[in-house]
Amino acid sequence: MKKRFVSIMLASTMALTTMSLVACNSNGGNSGDNASKTLKILAYDGGYGTEWLDTFAKEFIATKPGYTYKIYTTSEAAYTSIISTSKGCPDLVIANGLTATDISYGYIEPVSDVYATLAQSGITVKDEVEGQFTRSGRFGGKEEQWAMPWTAIPLSIAVNEKLLKEVEHTTTGETGNCVQDGKWVSVPTTIAEFATCLADITAQKKTENDPAAFGWSKEGSLWFESMIYTWWAQKTGIDTFYDFWNFPVDSTDGPESFRQEGIKFAFQTLKDLFTKDGKFVNNYGDLVSLDMRDCQREFAKGKMVFCLTGDFFANEYKDELSTSGNVDNIKFMQVPAVDADAYENENYTYITSTSAMFVPAKGANKQIAKDFLVYISQKEQLVQFTDMTGGIRPYEINGETIDVRKELANKDWTPFQETMLSLYYDCDDILSAYPRNAQEVSLIYLYEGINHLTGDYAGIMERLKTMSVDKVVADETYAESLYYIAKQSWKNYRDYDI
């Protein structure tokens, strides 16, 4: 048996704050473990906070006489060692990823029964997410489901409209209907307009205090997927995009998928927008020392016009937004499209789907933990999560998406929250990296857990400064190209005994 080191959901750092193991609020659960009667929850305290979790746990435990609960926050690096032993093992983990290594070692309890219980009430995981939590969670021929999503995490670009409307159009390039009387009056809708806007902002930046054009960091370059996948799907068609993720197991031609034109077009667009003469351009600050949390924090303060971010932004940086007076200035925006037609008819929203809730096999209260998963997945709690955090839980009832805008019709959404919800609910389709069109998911997808085109976006961005896209993506002799890496690994993929 080959070593099983398989990532179902590749962990990212978006909206998550790395913390040491800390006990949080609990309903009497802070006074010692008393393990058999304490529902212990290990969770991230990141962009969504833990207030929602504490609220739900308190309500749930009130229905379980004799039980208390305790919520811990921790870094991702800590949870595997914690769930590998019965001593101190949590009953539920709410994390930002799950490895099949943990499944194969017997550390994870299946939650297929939770899915079945919810299905009896018509509650299911949204199809665009289900592929990553169920189809890619089957190992050894067992039709088991090992995890449930707790957020969808839509990613896109945020814009400070107040700053945008102060930008003068002084360079050449397309502006569409976005410029009036020499100033930008609306967000760019196409790549060409976006390129012109970035150039105008950079040309206008004369001092350190002037806003920069675009916020990203090397550490968070994975977040460019929201742009890459949108352009890829628009350029080659959404069916071609989804077919990519169902790698042809029995074919030696599988690596050729990595050379398709949509992928090359997307990386060429990134190169054109953010590099020039061997240097990065249009960015804020030092891309190496800056991480995405710092970048978004500075964006909230008004230090740049555009920034990569996700649905968690308004909640995570509410203090900075309030202090800087930017609460009403910042909106989520659609990724600028390949052309005007795509903007109108191929409006796609990318969701990362990397969040995971799972039950450790060595926990003392597995059934209570599963009951809690059922409880927090009821319609009332699904809606309340969005009300409290601004985030979205990707579930449906009787096949219908739960549109929280209708459920919370009287809520005073911030402009960011309102536009984020519109991108999620009103888009033409959802982009998520799994083989949606497949009748049977290939073993390669299960083996590699490929939720990302590459794990080295930072390296790719660095190489794009000085190399051609053909070399970085498709060169069959360059050892760091996407194609070369896929081709070298293909035999292992095909021969893997899952």
C-alpha positions, 0 to 999 in steps of 0.5 A: 500500500502506498503512503496516503498523503492526500489533501481533500481541501488544500489549506489556505490562510484566508481570513484565518488568524493563527493562534495557540490553543486557547479556551474561549467562552463556554456554557460552564465548560471552562471549569475543567474538561470533565471530558465525557460531559463536555462537548469540546470544539476546536475552531479557528478564530479568523475572519468570521470570529467565534461569536456565532459558534458560541451562540449556537453551542449555548443554544444546543447544549441547553437541550442536552441536560448535564452537558457543557461545552468548551470552544478552543481556538488553534492554529491548523498545524496543531489539530492533527496531533491533537486528534491523534490521541484520545487524551484531550481529543476534541469532539468537533473540529471546525478548520480550514482543511482536512487531509486524507492522511488523517482519514487513512490513519483512522483519526476521522469519523464518517459523517454520512449519517449527518448528511442522511439526517439532514436530507430527510428534512430536505437540507443538502450541501450546495452542489458546487461545494458538495463535490469537494466534501463528499465526492472527494471524500471517498476512499478505499471504495467506501461511499463515506462522507468525512466532512461538512462545509461551514462557509463557502468563502466567495473570493473576488476584488473589493473596491474603494469607490470613494478613492476610485472616483478621485482617480483622473484618467491620464493614460491611454487605453479603453475606459468604456463608460467608466470615465466621465469628465476625465475621472473614473465614475464606475468600476471597470467591467472588462480586463482592458478597462481594468488595465487602464484604471490601474495605470491611471491610479499608479500614474497619479500616485506621487507620494507614499500617502497617495493610494496604491492601485491594487492590494495582494501579497506573495503569501496570498497569491493563491487568492488570484484564483478568483481572477484566473478561474473566471478568465479561464472559464470565460475564455474557453467555456465553463464546461471546459473549465469543469472538465479539466478537473476530471483528469483522464485516469487511463490516458497518458494525455492527462498532463496536456490539460495543463496547457490549454489556452484558457489557462495560458490566457489567464496567466498572461493577463496577470502578467500584463496587469501586474508585471513590467520590465522584470518588476511587479507594478500596480501593487501596494507595499512590499509583496514579500513582507506583507501578508494578506491580513496586513494588506486587507487591513491597510485597504480598509484604512484607505491605502489602495483602491482595489484589493483581493479579499473574500466575504469575511472582509467586512466582519474581520476588519470592521474596526478599521473600516469604522475608524477610517470612515470607509464602511460605506465606501467599499464594495465587492465587485465582479472580476473584470471580464474578458470582454463586454459580452462575457461581463453581461452573460458569463458573470461567474463567482469563485468560491474556495470551499476549503472550510471543513467541519469534521468529527475526530474518531477519538473524541468522547462525544461523537454522537453529540458532535454529530447532533450539533452539526445537524443543529447548526445546519437548520435553516434558522442557523444557516441564516443566522450565521450570515446575519452574525458574520456576513459569511455564507453557508453553502446549503440548500433546502429542497434543492433551492438556495437559501437566499438570506437577503429574503430571509433578512429583508429588514437587515441594513447591509453594508455596501460591501455585504450587499454587493458580496451577496449579489455576486454569490446569489445573482451570478450566472454560475459558481466556479469551484475546482471539482469535476462537476460534469463527471459521472464518476470522479477520477482517482487522480482527483481523489489522490491529489485532491486538486482544488487548485491549479497549482500550489505555487502561485507565489513562484509562478508570479515571481517567474512571470516577471521575467519569463514568458507564459508559455515557458511558465505554464506549458514548457515541456523542458522547464522543470517548474512549468505546470505542464512539466510537473504534471507530466512527471507526476502523472504515472504516480497519479495513475498508479495510485492504489486508492 
